[in-house]
Structures are given as structure tokens and as C-alpha cells.
């Protein structure tokens, strides 16, 4: 038996450090791409994401004719939402006057944000002014007194001045006294 042991060679202690394991048969999977975050018109990430209602954003240059153009585009967008009792005159007047106010306040572009919920339509207009800003001017009186405008207001935030109005898309009929 000693001849067999000598043929194998002398006994050697295990090597240190131990041998590295063989490479994996499958390469490590690269990280999955994350969905792209929505971008705002100003480059600032939006703070509000509308998920449970219909919404539309229209962007126009802050030109003298922007109010008429935005009102026409907004009317087409809201027509898809099927509100047969919506007072079209009040809606067009609201969009037109809010955009006209935003253009007069300054900025290079104006965005009109439309959303609906529970038979109400929100119209919000931003003028996207950068830098120091004064407080947003008041909502035009012509908008505040419209029959289907439930509420309206103005404020200033990181996106610029904003003017908004909430319209009733299914107004109650006027009561007639006999």
C-alpha cells in the first residue's frame, strides 16, 4: 500500500485562502427602470397628481389673443366630458377673463388647468412668473358674479400666480314666484 500512497504524492494541507467559488452561470440582473416622473411646465416637479377624475391642461403663450384661444380649446376639452346642462356662456366667460387677467399680470406663458368632479368643473389659470412675485390680483368681478360660479379665488405659489373658479355643471333651475 505504501507504493500507492507514494504514487499520489505527499499529503499537503489545504491552501489558504480557500479557492474562490466558481462564477455564477447566470449574470446578476440589472436594476429595473423606474417609471418616469411627470414633468411640469416650469421644470419643478408637480405637487398634485390627478388620478380619480378627468383633467386637462392647456398651455398658451401670453399674447393678447391668448384668452380667446384658450377659451375655445377649453370648450372643446370640456365638451368631451358630456355636461349638457353646463352654461357655455359662463364657462367661456370664466376661462376668457381668468386668462386675460393672467396675461395682464405678466409672464411668458399661461396654462389652463381643467378638472371635474361631482358635476363641478374647476378652471385654474397660472401665469408661471419666475422670481419675486407680488400677491396675485383678485379674480375679475365679472367672473365672481356669474350664476354658475360656486367659488373663486387667487393665490401665489412656486409656479406663479394662479386664478381659479369652480363652476356648477348642473345648475339648479331658477325658482319662479307666482
C-alpha positions as CSV (number, residue, x, y, z in Angstrom):
1,X,0.0,0.0,0.0
2,X,2.8,2.3,0.5
3,X,3.5,2.3,-3.2
4,X,0.0,3.5,-3.9
5,X,0.4,6.3,-1.3
6,X,3.7,7.4,-2.8
7,X,2.2,7.5,-6.3
8,X,-0.4,10.0,-5.2
9,X,2.2,12.3,-3.7
10,X,2.6,13.6,-0.2
11,X,-0.3,14.9,1.8
12,X,-0.5,18.7,1.6
13,X,-2.5,20.9,4.0
14,X,-5.4,22.9,2.4
15,X,-4.4,26.2,0.8
16,X,-5.3,29.5,2.4
17,X,-7.2,31.5,1.5
18,X,-9.6,28.9,0.2
19,X,-10.3,28.9,-3.5
20,X,-13.0,31.3,-4.8
21,X,-16.3,29.8,-5.8
22,X,-16.9,29.3,-9.5
23,X,-18.6,32.2,-11.3
24,X,-22.4,32.2,-11.5
25,X,-24.0,30.6,-14.5
26,X,-26.5,33.5,-14.8
27,X,-25.3,37.1,-14.7
28,X,-26.7,39.4,-12.0
29,X,-29.9,41.1,-13.2
30,X,-29.6,44.9,-13.8
31,X,-32.0,47.1,-11.7
32,X,-35.3,47.5,-13.3
33,X,-36.0,51.0,-14.7
34,X,-38.4,53.2,-12.6
35,X,-41.3,54.9,-14.3
36,X,-40.6,58.4,-15.4
37,X,-41.9,61.1,-13.1
38,X,-44.2,63.6,-14.8
39,X,-42.6,67.0,-15.6
40,X,-44.3,70.3,-15.1
41,X,-44.1,73.2,-17.5
42,X,-41.8,75.1,-15.1
43,X,-39.3,72.3,-14.5
44,X,-40.4,72.0,-10.9
45,X,-41.9,68.6,-10.1
46,X,-45.7,68.8,-9.7
47,X,-47.0,68.5,-6.2
48,X,-50.5,67.5,-7.3
49,X,-51.4,64.4,-9.4
50,X,-54.9,64.0,-10.5
51,X,-55.9,60.3,-10.6
52,X,-59.6,59.9,-9.7
53,X,-61.1,62.5,-12.1
54,X,-60.9,63.8,-15.6
55,X,-58.4,66.6,-16.1
56,X,-56.9,68.5,-18.9
57,X,-54.0,71.1,-19.2
58,X,-53.8,73.6,-22.0
59,X,-50.7,75.8,-22.5
60,X,-50.8,79.0,-24.5
61,X,-48.3,81.9,-25.0
62,X,-49.1,85.0,-23.0
63,X,-50.3,87.0,-26.0
64,X,-53.2,89.5,-26.3
65,X,-55.2,86.8,-28.2
66,X,-54.5,84.0,-25.7
67,X,-57.8,84.5,-23.8
68,X,-59.9,83.8,-26.9
69,X,-57.7,80.9,-28.0
70,X,-57.7,79.3,-24.5
71,X,-61.5,79.6,-24.1
72,X,-62.0,77.8,-27.4
73,X,-59.6,75.0,-26.5
74,X,-61.1,74.6,-23.1
75,X,-64.7,74.4,-24.5
76,X,-63.6,71.6,-26.8
77,X,-61.9,69.7,-23.9
78,X,-64.9,70.0,-21.6
79,X,-67.3,69.1,-24.4
80,X,-65.9,65.6,-24.3
81,X,-66.9,65.3,-20.6
82,X,-70.6,65.4,-21.5
83,X,-72.2,68.1,-19.3
84,X,-75.3,69.0,-21.3
85,X,-76.6,71.5,-18.6
86,X,-73.3,73.4,-18.4
87,X,-73.8,77.1,-19.1
88,X,-71.5,77.5,-22.0
89,X,-71.6,81.3,-21.8
90,X,-70.5,81.3,-18.1
91,X,-67.8,78.7,-18.8
92,X,-66.3,80.6,-21.8
93,X,-66.5,84.0,-19.9
94,X,-64.7,82.4,-16.9
95,X,-61.9,81.0,-18.9
96,X,-61.5,84.1,-21.1
97,X,-61.4,86.5,-18.1
98,X,-59.1,84.4,-16.0
99,X,-56.6,84.0,-18.9
100,X,-56.9,87.7,-19.7
101,X,-56.1,88.5,-16.1
102,X,-53.1,86.1,-16.1
103,X,-51.7,87.7,-19.3
104,X,-52.1,91.2,-17.9
105,X,-50.2,90.1,-14.7
106,X,-47.1,89.1,-16.7
107,X,-45.2,86.0,-17.6
108,X,-44.3,84.4,-20.9
109,X,-46.9,81.6,-21.0
110,X,-50.2,80.7,-19.4
111,X,-51.6,77.3,-18.6
112,X,-55.2,76.5,-18.1
113,X,-56.0,73.5,-15.8
114,X,-59.4,71.9,-16.1
115,X,-60.8,69.2,-13.8
116,X,-64.2,67.8,-12.9
117,X,-65.8,66.0,-10.0
118,X,-69.3,65.7,-8.7
119,X,-70.8,67.8,-11.5
120,X,-68.4,70.7,-10.8
121,X,-65.7,72.0,-13.2
122,X,-62.6,73.6,-11.8
123,X,-60.9,76.2,-14.0
124,X,-57.4,77.2,-12.8
125,X,-55.1,79.6,-14.7
126,X,-51.4,80.0,-14.0
127,X,-49.1,82.6,-15.5
128,X,-45.8,80.9,-14.5
129,X,-43.9,84.0,-13.5
130,X,-40.5,83.4,-12.2
131,X,-38.6,85.3,-9.5
132,X,-40.1,87.6,-6.9
133,X,-43.8,88.0,-7.2
134,X,-46.4,90.2,-5.7
135,X,-49.6,88.7,-4.4
136,X,-51.9,87.5,-7.1
137,X,-54.6,90.0,-8.2
138,X,-58.2,89.3,-7.3
139,X,-60.4,87.3,-9.6
140,X,-62.2,89.7,-12.0
141,X,-65.6,90.8,-10.7
142,X,-67.3,89.7,-13.9
143,X,-66.3,86.1,-13.1
144,X,-67.3,86.2,-9.4
145,X,-70.9,87.3,-10.2
146,X,-71.6,84.6,-12.8
147,X,-74.7,82.5,-12.0
148,X,-72.9,79.1,-12.2
149,X,-69.7,80.1,-10.4
150,X,-69.9,78.5,-6.9
151,X,-66.5,79.8,-5.7
152,X,-63.4,81.6,-7.0
153,X,-60.1,82.9,-5.7
154,X,-56.5,83.7,-6.4
155,X,-53.1,82.8,-4.8
156,X,-49.4,82.8,-5.5
157,X,-47.1,79.8,-5.2
158,X,-43.9,78.4,-6.6
159,X,-45.5,78.1,-10.1
160,X,-46.5,81.7,-10.2
161,X,-49.9,83.5,-9.8
162,X,-53.0,81.3,-10.0
163,X,-56.6,82.3,-10.5
164,X,-59.4,79.7,-10.2
165,X,-63.1,79.3,-10.4
166,X,-65.4,76.4,-9.6
167,X,-68.4,76.1,-11.8
168,X,-71.6,74.1,-11.3
169,X,-72.0,71.9,-14.4
170,X,-75.6,71.1,-13.5
171,X,-77.1,74.3,-12.1
172,X,-80.5,74.2,-10.4
173,X,-83.3,75.9,-12.3
174,X,-84.3,79.4,-11.2
175,X,-87.3,79.5,-8.9
176,X,-90.3,81.5,-10.2
177,X,-92.5,83.1,-7.7
178,X,-96.2,83.5,-8.7
